Amino acid sequence: MAESKYVIAYDFGTGGTKASLYDAQGRCRGDHVASYETRYPKAGWHEQRPEDWWASVVASTRRLLDGSDIDRSDIVAIGISGHSLGVVPIDAAGRLLRRDVPIWSDSRPDTQMAEFFAKVPESQWYLTTGNGFPPALYTVFKIMWLRDNEPDVFARIDKVIGTKDYINFRMTGVVATDYSYASGSGVYDLTGWQYSDQLIAASGLDPAIFPKIVASTEVLGTLTPQAADELFLPRSVKVVAGGVDNSCMALGARAHKEGDCYNSMGSSSWIAVTSAKPLLDEGSRPYVFTHVVPDKFTSALGVFSTGSSFRWVREQLCTNLDAAAEAEGVSTYDLMLRLAAESDIGANATMFLPTMAGGSSLDCSPNVRGAFVNLDLGDTQSDLIRATMEGVAMSLQLALKALERITDVSGEMIAVGGGNRSDLWMQIYADLYNKKMVRTNVGQQAAALGAAAVAMVGAGLWDDFSKIDEIHEVRDVREPMPANQERYAPLTEIFEKLSRSQAQLGDMFAELE
């Protein structure tokens, strides 16, 4: 019976792999995480080892199943949500050509963009691909970099595949990608639903280097004997193509219908909207991925350092709370949030700009950096913590405003990720967004649930993705409070001016380097 069947979902992120077991009703029956290292050998180089990825998949799967009493023969399918813009070169025999490979945040390309954009204007490239991150992050330019800097490696390349595509290959022996992951390649035509011949020609690369594209729910095959032995799973387990993390998270966050939106709150944060057409705007440059849901796109704007800025405040300004937190059996973050609640709206006229990892497409310059502004000798630790929380929310409010200028956005926002656990922060978001902030039982499992749903449909356990709505159980709703909104209105005007002026200062500082 379908009720006794299970799928394994892998949330394959920048820091590690989370393996989760889901039953056919979409309930998570357990999860385990195995981490891996990111290496930074040179400025702009962010590398990981595919062999580490595979080891983490094996370790997390074994730990997951060792803690479960289910019959492994009832596991019928696997689905993966994978971090985007990966560059894994393999030869015709499927052998890795580089031990360490660039991941999404790697920005090593230098001259390659100028070569490409001399043939295709950057604005045309963006409007075709929806690739709104800085161009150097996208796959095609990293492949061109390999061509120009490592010709011996490049000469042996048969295919360049993505992160989760490599794991699928290790599981099945099949080389392929899906539409959502292909949409981050830098040469994908969003509305044409295929690689663009014009863009590939501008890169000077052989079109054959890019893997074939299939639906996210397509079954690539079953486990090879070697993969089944390593994972302790039956060879009959089906492996679906899966999807890029942004799209799997959108599905898991209940954003699979027109106008659905969600707010991912983690080390970085973004607001994304699901629609039948990609949301493209040359000014704000939303970054767009093809959805794992057929005929849909997920378009987003975000801030690179939100949770990571809050972590910086903890590590640099709040270490005095560590001993008290340990004695009380809570985290330092818990005590920080209590202190923040002691400060009033506006944090005693102190403001924080959370661009500590540089500017996104929302900012006037990538050189902008973070800042506390209008500090006063009367300011307290409580004020600084609350200013950080409000600054993060105000920066994401700018992202929401930019999206609302180009599309209709739902009146309620699903909040997923670790940042949604604070009641105070959820109220700040509700007031600044002027939307209901909704927390559900899914919490930090959105990407995993999306990957599980893709596996469910691919394996025939579900007819479509509509069951996602049933799985979400609302735990909390924060409504905008008019009195708070009135007080925030002048502060948000100041914040916008602060963002612009700090970007100008960032450019001046950059000239000193």
C-alpha positions in Angstrom: 0.0 0.0 0.0 1.2 3.5 -0.7 0.7 4.4 3.0 3.7 2.2 3.9 6.0 3.6 1.2 8.7 6.1 1.9 11.1 8.4 0.1 14.4 9.9 1.1 15.0 13.6 0.4 18.4 15.2 0.4 18.7 18.9 1.2 22.2 19.3 -0.3 23.4 22.7 0.9 26.6 24.8 1.1 27.5 23.4 4.5 26.4 19.8 4.4 23.8 17.3 3.4 20.6 16.6 5.4 18.9 13.3 4.6 15.2 13.2 5.6 12.8 10.2 5.6 9.3 11.0 4.4 6.2 8.8 4.4 3.6 8.8 1.6 1.6 11.4 3.5 4.4 13.9 3.4 5.3 13.5 7.1 9.0 13.7 8.0 9.9 10.6 10.0 13.5 11.7 10.8 16.6 13.5 9.5 20.3 13.5 9.9 23.0 15.9 8.8 26.6 15.3 7.6 28.8 18.3 6.9 31.6 19.0 4.6 34.2 21.7 4.1 34.4 24.7 1.8 38.0 25.7 0.8 39.1 29.2 -0.1 42.6 28.7 -1.7 42.6 32.2 -3.4 40.6 35.4 -3.3 37.2 34.7 -4.9 37.8 30.9 -5.0 35.2 28.9 -3.1 35.7 25.2 -3.6 34.3 21.9 -2.4 35.1 18.2 -3.1 32.5 16.1 -4.9 33.9 13.1 -3.1 33.0 14.8 0.2 29.5 15.3 -1.1 29.1 11.6 -1.8 30.6 10.7 1.6 28.1 13.0 3.3 25.2 11.4 1.4 26.4 8.0 2.5 27.0 9.0 6.1 23.7 10.9 6.5 21.7 8.1 4.9 23.2 5.4 7.1 22.6 7.5 10.3 19.1 8.2 9.2 18.2 4.6 8.6 20.1 3.3 11.6 17.7 5.3 13.7 14.6 4.0 12.0 12.6 0.8 12.3 11.1 0.9 8.9 11.6 -1.9 6.4 14.1 -0.6 3.8 12.3 -2.4 1.1 9.5 0.2 1.6 11.8 3.0 0.4 10.8 3.6 -3.2 12.4 6.8 -4.3 15.1 9.5 -3.8 14.9 13.2 -4.5 17.6 15.9 -4.1 17.5 19.6 -3.6 21.0 20.8 -4.6 22.8 24.1 -4.1 23.0 26.0 -7.4 25.6 27.1 -10.0 27.9 24.1 -9.3 30.7 23.3 -11.8 31.6 19.6 -11.8 33.7 18.6 -14.9 33.7 14.9 -15.8 35.2 13.0 -18.7 33.5 10.6 -21.0 33.9 7.8 -18.5 32.3 9.9 -15.7 35.6 10.5 -13.9 36.1 13.7 -12.0 38.6 16.0 -13.7 39.1 18.2 -10.6 39.3 17.1 -7.0 38.1 20.6 -5.9 35.3 22.3 -7.9 33.8 25.8 -7.8 30.5 26.2 -5.9 27.8 28.8 -6.3 29.6 31.6 -4.5 32.9 31.2 -6.4 33.6 34.3 -8.4 37.0 33.5 -10.0 36.0 34.5 -13.6 37.6 37.8 -14.6 38.1 38.4 -18.3 35.4 35.9 -19.4 32.4 38.2 -18.9 33.9 40.9 -21.0 34.5 38.4 -23.8 30.9 37.1 -23.6 29.2 40.5 -23.3 31.1 41.9 -26.3 28.9 39.5 -28.3 25.7 39.6 -26.3 24.7 42.8 -24.4 24.5 42.1 -20.6 20.9 43.4 -20.5 19.9 41.0 -23.2 21.6 38.1 -21.4 19.8 39.0 -18.1 16.4 39.3 -19.8 16.9 35.9 -21.5 18.3 34.0 -18.5 16.9 35.8 -15.5 20.4 35.3 -14.0 20.3 38.3 -11.5 23.3 37.4 -9.3 26.7 39.0 -10.3 27.5 37.3 -13.6 30.8 35.8 -12.4 28.9 33.4 -10.2 27.2 31.7 -13.1 28.3 28.4 -14.5 29.1 29.3 -18.1 31.7 31.9 -17.0 33.4 29.4 -14.7 33.6 26.9 -17.6 35.2 29.6 -19.8 37.6 30.2 -16.9 38.6 26.5 -17.0 39.1 26.8 -20.7 41.4 29.8 -20.4 43.3 28.8 -17.2 43.4 25.0 -17.1 43.5 23.9 -20.7 44.6 20.4 -19.8 41.5 19.8 -17.7 39.3 21.5 -20.2 40.5 19.3 -23.1 39.3 16.2 -21.3 35.8 17.5 -20.4 32.9 15.6 -21.7 30.2 17.2 -19.5 30.0 19.9 -16.8 27.2 19.0 -14.4 25.7 20.5 -11.2 26.0 19.5 -7.6 23.0 17.3 -7.2 23.4 16.1 -10.8 26.8 14.6 -9.7 25.1 12.8 -6.8 22.4 11.5 -9.2 25.2 10.2 -11.4 26.9 8.4 -8.5 23.5 6.8 -7.7 22.4 5.8 -11.2 25.2 6.3 -13.7 23.0 8.7 -15.7 24.3 12.1 -16.7 21.5 14.7 -16.8 20.1 17.9 -15.2 16.6 19.3 -14.7 15.1 22.5 -15.9 15.4 24.3 -12.6 19.2 23.6 -12.3 19.8 24.3 -16.0 18.2 27.8 -15.6 21.3 28.8 -13.5 23.8 27.7 -16.2 24.0 31.2 -17.7 23.0 30.0 -21.2 19.4 28.9 -20.6 16.5 30.6 -22.3 13.8 30.8 -19.6 10.8 31.3 -21.9 12.2 29.0 -24.6 12.7 26.2 -22.0 16.0 25.1 -23.5 19.6 26.1 -23.8 20.1 29.2 -26.0 22.2 28.6 -29.1 23.0 32.3 -29.3 24.3 32.3 -25.7 26.3 29.2 -26.1 27.8 30.6 -29.3 28.8 33.7 -27.4 30.7 31.6 -24.9 32.6 29.8 -27.6 31.9 26.5 -25.8 30.8 23.2 -27.4 27.0 22.8 -26.8 27.7 19.2 -26.0 29.4 20.2 -22.8 26.0 21.0 -21.2 24.0 18.0 -19.9 20.6 17.0 -21.3 17.6 18.6 -19.5 14.7 16.5 -18.1 11.7 17.2 -15.8 12.5 17.4 -12.1 10.1 14.4 -11.5 11.7 12.2 -14.2 13.0 9.0 -13.0 16.7 8.8 -14.1 17.0 5.2 -13.1 17.4 2.9 -10.1 20.4 2.6 -7.8 23.5 0.9 -9.2 24.8 -2.1 -7.4 27.7 -0.1 -5.9 25.4 2.8 -4.8 22.9 0.4 -3.2 25.7 -1.3 -1.3 27.1 1.9 0.0 23.8 3.4 1.0 22.4 0.1 2.4 19.3 0.5 0.2 17.5 -1.8 -2.3 18.6 -1.6 -5.9 15.0 -1.0 -6.8 15.0 2.6 -5.3 14.1 5.1 -8.0 16.2 8.3 -8.3 14.4 11.3 -9.8 16.2 14.3 -11.3 15.3 16.6 -8.4 15.8 20.4 -8.5 17.9 23.4 -7.5 17.5 24.5 -3.9 15.7 27.7 -4.6 12.9 25.9 -6.5 12.7 22.9 -4.1 12.4 25.3 -1.2 9.7 27.3 -3.0 7.7 24.1 -3.5 8.2 23.0 0.1 7.3 26.5 1.4 3.9 26.1 -0.3 4.8 28.6 -3.1 3.6 26.6 -6.1 0.6 28.6 -7.3 0.4 32.0 -9.1 1.4 34.8 -6.7 2.4 32.5 -3.8 5.4 33.9 -1.9 7.7 32.9 0.9 10.5 34.4 2.9 13.6 32.3 3.4 15.4 33.3 6.6 18.9 32.0 7.0 22.5 33.1 6.8 21.3 34.9 3.7 17.6 35.7 3.1 15.3 36.3 0.2 11.7 36.8 -0.8 10.5 34.7 -3.7 7.3 34.8 -5.8 5.9 32.0 -7.9 4.5 32.9 -11.3 3.7 31.6 -14.8 6.1 34.2 -16.3 9.6 35.0 -15.0 9.7 38.3 -13.1 12.4 40.3 -14.9 13.4 43.9 -14.2 16.7 45.5 -15.3 16.7 47.9 -12.3 16.3 45.5 -9.3 17.3 42.4 -11.3 15.4 39.6 -9.6 17.1 36.3 -10.0 14.9 33.7 -11.6 14.9 29.9 -11.6 12.6 27.6 -13.5 10.4 26.0 -10.8 10.3 22.3 -10.2 6.5 22.8 -10.6 5.6 22.5 -14.3 5.1 25.8 -16.2 6.1 27.9 -13.3 9.1 30.1 -12.3 10.3 31.3 -8.9 11.7 34.9 -8.9 13.5 36.3 -5.9 15.4 39.3 -4.4 17.5 39.0 -1.3 20.2 40.1 1.0 23.5 38.2 1.2 24.2 38.6 4.9 21.2 38.6 7.3 21.5 35.7 9.7 25.3 35.9 9.2 25.2 39.6 10.3 23.2 38.6 13.4 25.8 35.9 14.1 28.6 38.5 13.8 26.8 40.6 16.4 26.7 37.6 18.7 30.3 36.7 18.2 31.7 40.2 18.4 29.3 42.1 20.7 27.5 39.6 22.8 30.1 37.1 24.2 29.3 38.5 27.6 26.1 36.6 27.4 27.6 33.1 26.8 28.1 32.2 30.5 24.6 33.2 31.5 23.2 31.3 28.5 25.1 28.2 29.5 24.0 28.4 33.1 20.4 28.8 32.1 20.5 26.0 29.5 19.6 28.2 26.6 21.4 29.6 23.6 23.1 33.0 23.5 20.7 33.9 20.7 17.8 33.4 23.2 19.3 35.9 25.6 20.0 38.3 22.7 16.3 38.2 21.7 15.2 38.9 25.2 17.4 41.9 25.3 16.1 43.1 22.0 12.6 43.1 23.3 13.7 45.6 26.0 14.5 48.1 23.3 11.6 50.0 21.7 10.8 50.4 17.9 13.6 52.3 16.3 16.2 51.0 18.7 16.7 54.4 20.4 17.3 56.0 16.9 20.1 53.5 16.1 20.2 51.9 12.7 22.0 48.9 11.2 22.8 48.2 7.6 23.3 44.4 7.1 25.3 44.5 3.9 28.3 42.9 5.6 28.9 40.6 2.7 28.6 43.3 0.1 25.7 44.6 -2.0 23.2 42.6 -4.0 21.3 43.8 -7.1 19.1 45.9 -4.7 22.1 48.0 -3.7 23.6 50.9 -5.6 27.1 49.3 -5.4 28.5 45.8 -4.7 31.1 47.7 -2.6 28.6 48.7 0.1 29.4 47.3 3.5 27.5 47.1 6.8 27.3 49.8 9.4 25.8 50.9 12.7 24.6 54.5 12.3 23.6 57.3 14.7 25.3 55.7 17.7 24.9 57.6 21.0 26.6 57.2 24.4 23.2 56.3 25.8 22.8 53.3 23.5 22.7 49.9 25.1 23.4 46.3 24.0 19.6 45.9 23.7 19.5 48.8 21.2 22.3 47.3 19.1 20.6 43.9 18.9 17.2 45.3 18.0 18.8 47.7 15.4 20.3 44.6 13.8 17.0 42.8 13.6 15.2 45.9 12.3 18.0 46.5 9.7 17.7 43.0 8.4 13.9 43.4 8.1 14.2 46.8 6.5 16.6 45.6 3.9 14.2 42.7 3.0 11.4 45.2 2.9 13.3 46.9 0.0 13.3 43.6 -1.8 9.6 43.1 -1.3 8.9 46.7 -2.6 10.9 46.0 -5.7 9.0 42.7 -6.3 5.6 44.5 -5.7 6.5 47.0 -8.4 6.5 44.3 -11.0 3.9 41.8 -9.8 1.1 41.2 -7.4 2.3 39.5 -4.2 0.1 37.5 -1.8 -1.1 39.2 1.4 0.4 36.5 3.5 4.1 35.4 3.7 5.2 32.0 4.7 8.4 32.2 6.7 10.9 29.3 6.5 14.4 28.8 7.8 16.1 29.3 11.2 15.3 33.1 11.3 11.6 32.5 11.7 11.9 31.2 15.3 11.7 34.6 17.0 8.3 36.0 17.8 9.7 39.6 18.0 11.4 39.3 14.6 8.2 37.9 13.0 6.3 41.0 14.3 8.9 43.3 13.0 8.6 41.7 9.5 4.8 41.8 9.6 4.8 45.5 10.5 7.4 46.4 7.8 6.1 44.2 5.1 2.4 45.0 5.8 1.7 41.3 5.5 0.6 38.4 7.6 3.7 36.5 8.6 2.8 32.8 8.8 4.8 30.1 10.5 3.9 26.4 9.9 5.1 23.0 11.0 7.4 22.8 8.0 9.9 25.3 9.5 13.4 24.5 8.3 12.4 21.5 6.3 11.1 23.4 3.2 13.9 22.4 0.8 13.7 18.8 2.0 9.9 18.7 1.7 10.2 20.1 -1.8 12.7 17.4 -2.8 10.5 14.7 -1.2 7.4 16.0 -3.1 9.3 15.8 -6.4 10.2 12.2 -5.5 6.6 11.4 -4.5 5.3 12.6 -7.9 8.1 10.9 -9.8 7.5 7.6 -8.1 3.7 7.8 -8.6 2.9 8.1 -4.9 1.3 11.5 -5.6 -0.6 12.6 -8.7 0.6 16.2 -8.4 1.9 18.7 -5.8 -1.4 19.8 -4.4 -0.8 17.7 -1.3 1.8 20.3 -0.2 -1.0 22.6 1.0 -2.4 19.8 3.3 1.0 19.1 4.9 1.4 22.7 6.1 -0.2 23.3 9.5 -0.3 26.9 10.6 1.4 27.3 14.0 1.4 31.1 14.3 0.3 34.2 12.4 1.6 37.7 13.1 -0.6 40.5 11.8 0.7 44.0 11.0 0.0 46.5 13.8 -1.0 49.9 12.5 0.5 51.8 15.4 3.9 50.1 14.8 3.7 50.8 11.1 3.1 54.5 11.7 6.3 54.6 13.8 8.3 52.6 11.3 7.3 54.8 8.3 9.9 57.6 8.9 12.6 55.1 9.8 12.3 53.2 6.6 12.7 56.5 4.7 16.0 57.1 6.6 17.1 53.5 5.9 16.7 53.9 2.2 18.9 57.1 2.3 21.4 55.3 4.5 21.7 52.4 1.9 22.4 54.9 -0.9 24.9 57.0 1.1 26.7 53.9 2.4 27.1 52.5 -1.1 28.8 55.8 -2.1 31.2 55.4 0.8 31.8 51.8 -0.1 33.0 52.8 -3.5 35.3 55.4 -2.0 36.8 52.7 0.4 37.2 50.3 -2.5 39.4 52.8 -4.3 41.8 52.7 -1.4 42.5 49.0 -1.8 
